Amino acid sequence: MIALDIDGTLLDYDLLPGQPPAINTALLAQLTGKSIALVTNQGGLAFGWAGRDRTEGRKFPSPADFMQRLSALMQACAAANITIKHLHVCIFHPKANMEIIGEVQYALFRLLCNMPFQSYIHTDSEHRKPSPAMLQEAGATIYYGDSDDDEQAAQAAGIEFVRVERFMR
């Protein structure tokens, strides 16, 4: 199974209100006709849920923001004849309140329950990359990512890693 990180790999990091994310169409073109798994840390969702600002003045993403970005990615994948088989997302962050993480988990579960792929939402440190747990759960044989944590997760899982230059708008 081909697994890919989302932020910085398939989508840019910019969270611009009212604008769709920039999509790495060059990478999607390489994967045309394939089935993939999305494997991503989304620890900032707990801070977005709580309304906490980033230091540069932008807000952390909320579950609704994440879903908007995921929907744009799903459309781009469909246009490239790429099938998303499952989503593995870890919303744990060591500085986040566990009660808020639980609220985010419930919100995401409600938003993801009707998706055409299986979704796994993790709330524990054991699944947060650089842990290999989500890659192992996905049955990944290769992982595309943009960070050292992505590479360390792939190495720990014993699978091939493809570093993607961090994708920016």
MONOR-V208487 format. One record per pair of residues at least 12 apart in sequence whose C-alpha atoms are under 7 Angstrom apart, sorted by sequence separation. I is the first residue (numbers start at 1). GAP is how many residues later the second one is. D is the distance in Angstrom with one decimal. If there is no record, write none. Layout:
((I	GAP	D) (I	GAP	D))
//
This chain:
((11	12	4.8) (48	12	4.3) (10	13	5.8) (11	13	6.0) (47	13	6.0) (48	13	4.8) (49	13	5.3) (10	14	5.0) (48	14	4.5) (45	15	6.6) (44	16	5.8) (45	16	5.5) (105	16	6.7) (44	17	6.6) (45	17	5.2) (142	17	5.5) (143	17	6.3) (144	17	6.0) (145	17	6.5) (146	17	5.5) (45	18	6.2) (141	18	5.3) (142	18	4.7) (143	18	5.0) (144	18	4.7) (145	18	5.4) (146	18	5.0) (130	19	4.6) (141	19	6.6) (142	19	5.8) (143	19	6.1) (144	19	5.9) (145	19	5.6) (146	19	5.9) (129	20	5.9) (130	20	6.1) (144	20	6.5) (146	20	5.3) (129	21	6.6) (132	21	4.5) (136	21	6.4) (101	22	6.7) (130	22	5.5) (131	22	5.3) (132	22	6.5) (135	22	6.8) (130	23	4.3) (129	24	5.9) (132	24	5.6) (132	25	5.0) (86	31	5.0) (87	31	6.4) (88	31	6.1) (89	31	6.2) (90	31	5.9) (91	31	6.1) (92	31	4.7) (6	32	6.7) (85	32	5.2) (86	32	4.6) (87	32	4.7) (88	32	4.8) (89	32	5.1) (90	32	4.5) (91	32	5.5) (92	32	5.5) (3	33	5.6) (4	33	6.4) (5	33	5.9) (84	33	6.5) (85	33	6.7) (86	33	5.6) (87	33	6.1) (88	33	6.2) (89	33	6.1) (90	33	6.0) (92	33	6.1) (2	34	5.0) (3	34	4.6) (4	34	5.1) (5	34	5.2) (6	34	6.0) (1	35	6.3) (2	35	6.2) (3	35	5.6) (4	35	5.8) (5	35	5.2) (3	36	6.4) (92	36	6.7) (90	37	6.3) (90	38	5.6) (63	41	6.9) (63	44	6.9) (63	45	6.1) (45	46	6.6) (88	46	6.2) (35	47	5.8) (36	47	6.2) (37	47	5.8) (42	47	6.5) (43	47	6.7) (21	48	6.2) (32	48	5.3) (33	48	5.0) (34	48	5.2) (35	48	4.6) (36	48	5.0) (37	48	5.6) (38	48	6.4) (39	48	6.1) (40	48	6.3) (41	48	5.7) (42	48	5.8) (43	48	4.3) (20	49	6.9) (28	49	6.9) (32	49	5.5) (33	49	5.1) (34	49	6.4) (35	49	5.8) (36	49	5.8) (37	49	5.0) (38	49	4.7) (39	49	4.7) (40	49	4.9) (41	49	4.8) (42	49	4.8) (43	49	5.0) (47	49	7.0) (32	50	5.6) (35	50	6.3) (37	50	5.8) (38	50	6.0) (39	50	5.9) (40	50	6.4) (41	50	6.2) (43	50	4.6) (46	50	6.3) (29	51	6.5) (31	51	6.8) (20	52	6.9) (28	52	6.6) (46	54	6.0) (46	55	5.5) (49	55	7.0) (46	58	6.3) (41	87	6.2) (41	88	6.6) (39	95	6.6) (39	96	6.9) (37	101	6.6) (9	136	5.6) (3	137	5.7) (9	137	5.6) (1	138	6.0) (2	138	5.7) (8	138	6.0) (1	139	4.6) (2	139	6.2) (3	139	6.2) (4	139	5.5) (5	139	6.2) (1	140	5.4) (2	140	5.3) (3	140	4.8) (4	140	4.7) (5	140	5.1) (1	141	6.9) (2	141	6.2) (3	141	6.4) (4	141	6.2) (24	143	6.7) (22	147	5.7) (9	155	6.1) (12	155	5.3) (13	155	6.6) (11	156	6.6) (12	156	4.7) (9	157	6.0) (12	157	5.8) (8	158	4.8) (9	158	5.6) (8	159	4.7) (8	160	6.8))
//
